[in-house]
Amino acid sequence: MNVPLQYDYRPEHLTHSEPNKYGLSDLRKEEMILNMGPQHPSTHGVLRLEIITDGEVVVDVVPHLGYLHRCFEKHAESLPFNQIIPYVDRMDYVAAMNSEHAYVMGVERMLGIENDIPKRVEYIRVLVAELNRLASHFVAIGTYAMDIGAYTPFLWMMRDREQILRLLEWVCGARMLYNYIWIGGLFYDLPVDFEERCAEFIRYLKPKLIELQQLVIENKIFIQRTANVGVLPMPTAINYGCTGPVLRGSGLRYDLRRVDNYSVYPELDFDIPIGTGEMGTLGDCWDRNWVRVAECWESVKIIEQCLAKLTTDYARTRDFDPQAMVPKKIRPKAMDFYARAESSKGELGFFFRTDGRSDVPVRCKARACSFHNLSVISEISRGGLLADLVAVIGSLDLVMGEVDR
């Protein structure tokens, strides 16, 4: 190719003479490739983003994965079903109880014992899962506020999350990776006086959630940084397989706790918040964060109902054994089976293939909600400003242990 010897030569494919979205038609610009991560704190883990920019405008974003590969599926294919639970904890380590709940219910349905689980066990499972959902959303909201420049909400969220982690540590002895929900039951019953301590925490938390809304979600600067940014239309969210608050922020009332009616959720009263475009465009970063805050209130309602049931209808008894239905040997029939549940970030599913002869799955595949939510980042970042890309990443609430699993 003949290259003119002139100082201002630019290849044709990098020259933009047509007006861009900001009306800058008289400037000749170059596309530039930047790397964000994999150690950048605002990428929420070891995620590398290859960003193609035109000045301050994002032309395209290409995520590169695999920096935190945990080999979960191959580990699971070499272990009995009951020994896989600690590895499930390490996928979404911010919401391990929710992951355990999804996995254990899947195995129980495959074995056909889901209807034999005692009601007290079911209510305890939902109680600890909703506590962990609160803790997960606190991390999402707190780190998101810090990503866009507000430090105080992060400290407040970590303060309240710490109390939840202390409650869960009291239940099972572990701070983040629990191995508490077992196939057929629980590792142990709730400690004595746990229900009272949990109810006391919920009373403390309610005014803190009101402060959170005023400090963050209703804050003028927060609204200006998130409204009309990273807009995800509902059809695009569905096509990319997005679930959880990312999908509900786009206006679709889809929650597996209501769609599949698993465990004791059909007996509980709670709503499914969705984005409405109140502060900007439907499906923007503000909507996704508002849905998480609204879901915190719904989790509080669920926890209060579980506590009421656990102290009246299904109160502890001296002869109650949470491991009574735990199978001594897990050997399912030869089949392909898929089960799913609503994690704090969306639909978490597990596919099992069994041969009928072993207690080890022939194939185990996890459907990670963070992976699908991350896949949409290119669609909702193109044409935006580079400064807004961090806001877009944070609004997806990614955990790379689940993406790279």
Secondary structure as the mmCIF struct_conf table of DSSP 4:
data_model
#
loop_
_struct_conf.conf_type_id
_struct_conf.id
_struct_conf.beg_label_comp_id
_struct_conf.beg_label_asym_id
_struct_conf.beg_label_seq_id
_struct_conf.end_label_comp_id
_struct_conf.end_label_asym_id
_struct_conf.end_label_seq_id
TURN_TY1_P TURN_TY1_P1 TYR A 7 ASP A 8
HELX_RH_3T_P HELX_RH_3T_P1 GLU A 12 LEU A 14
BEND BEND1 GLU A 18 GLU A 18
TURN_TY1_P TURN_TY1_P2 LYS A 21 TYR A 22
BEND BEND2 ASP A 26 ASP A 26
STRN STRN1 GLU A 31 MET A 36
BEND BEND3 PRO A 38 GLN A 39
HELX_RH_3T_P HELX_RH_3T_P2 PRO A 41 THR A 43
BEND BEND4 HIS A 44 VAL A 46
STRN STRN2 ARG A 48 ASP A 54
TURN_TY1_P TURN_TY1_P3 GLY A 55 GLU A 56
STRN STRN3 VAL A 57 HIS A 64
TURN_TY1_P TURN_TY1_P4 TYR A 67 LEU A 68
HELX_RH_AL_P HELX_RH_AL_P1 PHE A 72 ALA A 76
TURN_TY1_P TURN_TY1_P5 GLU A 77 SER A 78
BEND BEND5 LEU A 79 LEU A 79
HELX_RH_3T_P HELX_RH_3T_P3 PHE A 81 GLN A 83
BEND BEND6 ILE A 84 ILE A 84
HELX_RH_AL_P HELX_RH_AL_P2 ILE A 85 ASP A 89
TURN_TY1_P TURN_TY1_P6 ARG A 90 MET A 91
BEND BEND7 ASP A 92 ASP A 92
TURN_TY1_P TURN_TY1_P7 TYR A 93 VAL A 94
BEND BEND8 ALA A 95 ALA A 95
HELX_RH_AL_P HELX_RH_AL_P3 ALA A 96 LEU A 111
TURN_TY1_P TURN_TY1_P8 GLY A 112 GLY A 112
HELX_RH_3T_P HELX_RH_3T_P4 GLU A 114 ASP A 116
BEND BEND9 ILE A 117 ILE A 117
HELX_RH_AL_P HELX_RH_AL_P4 LYS A 119 ASP A 147
TURN_TY1_P TURN_TY1_P9 ILE A 148 GLY A 149
HELX_RH_AL_P HELX_RH_AL_P5 THR A 152 CYS A 172
BEND BEND10 GLY A 173 GLY A 173
BEND BEND11 ARG A 175 MET A 176
STRN STRN4 ILE A 181 TRP A 182
TURN_TY1_P TURN_TY1_P10 ILE A 183 GLY A 184
STRN STRN5 GLY A 185 LEU A 186
BEND BEND12 PHE A 187 TYR A 188
HELX_LH_PP_P HELX_LH_PP_P1 ASP A 189 PRO A 191
TURN_TY1_P TURN_TY1_P11 VAL A 192 ASP A 193
HELX_RH_AL_P HELX_RH_AL_P6 PHE A 194 LEU A 212
HELX_RH_PI_P HELX_RH_PI_P1 GLN A 213 ILE A 217
TURN_TY1_P TURN_TY1_P12 GLU A 218 GLU A 218
HELX_RH_AL_P HELX_RH_AL_P7 LYS A 220 THR A 226
TURN_TY1_P TURN_TY1_P13 ALA A 227 ASN A 228
BEND BEND13 VAL A 229 GLY A 230
HELX_RH_AL_P HELX_RH_AL_P8 MET A 234 ASN A 239
TURN_TY1_P TURN_TY1_P14 TYR A 240 GLY A 241
TURN_TY1_P TURN_TY1_P15 GLY A 244 GLY A 244
HELX_RH_AL_P HELX_RH_AL_P9 PRO A 245 ARG A 248
TURN_TY1_P TURN_TY1_P16 GLY A 249 GLY A 251
HELX_RH_AL_P HELX_RH_AL_P10 LEU A 256 VAL A 259
TURN_TY1_P TURN_TY1_P17 ASP A 260 ASP A 260
TURN_TY1_P TURN_TY1_P18 SER A 263 VAL A 264
HELX_RH_3T_P HELX_RH_3T_P5 TYR A 265 GLU A 267
BEND BEND14 LEU A 268 LEU A 268
BEND BEND15 GLU A 278 THR A 281
TURN_TY1_P TURN_TY1_P19 LEU A 282 GLY A 283
BEND BEND16 ASP A 284 ASP A 284
HELX_RH_AL_P HELX_RH_AL_P11 CYS A 285 THR A 311
TURN_TY1_P TURN_TY1_P20 THR A 312 TYR A 314
TURN_TY1_P TURN_TY1_P21 ARG A 318 ASP A 319
TURN_TY1_P TURN_TY1_P22 PRO A 322 MET A 325
BEND BEND17 LYS A 328 LYS A 329
HELX_LH_PP_P HELX_LH_PP_P2 PRO A 332 LYS A 333
BEND BEND18 ALA A 334 ALA A 334
STRN STRN6 MET A 335 SER A 343
TURN_TY1_P TURN_TY1_P23 SER A 344 LYS A 345
STRN STRN7 GLY A 346 THR A 354
BEND BEND19 GLY A 356 ARG A 357
BEND BEND20 ASP A 359 VAL A 360
BEND BEND21 VAL A 362 VAL A 362
STRN STRN8 ARG A 363 ARG A 367
HELX_RH_AL_P HELX_RH_AL_P12 CYS A 369 LEU A 374
TURN_TY1_P TURN_TY1_P24 SER A 375 VAL A 376
HELX_RH_AL_P HELX_RH_AL_P13 ILE A 377 SER A 381
TURN_TY1_P TURN_TY1_P25 ARG A 382 GLY A 383
BEND BEND22 GLY A 384 GLY A 384
STRN STRN9 LEU A 385 LEU A 385
HELX_RH_AL_P HELX_RH_AL_P14 LEU A 386 SER A 395
TURN_TY1_P TURN_TY1_P26 LEU A 396 LEU A 396
HELX_RH_AL_P HELX_RH_AL_P15 MET A 400 ASP A 404
#
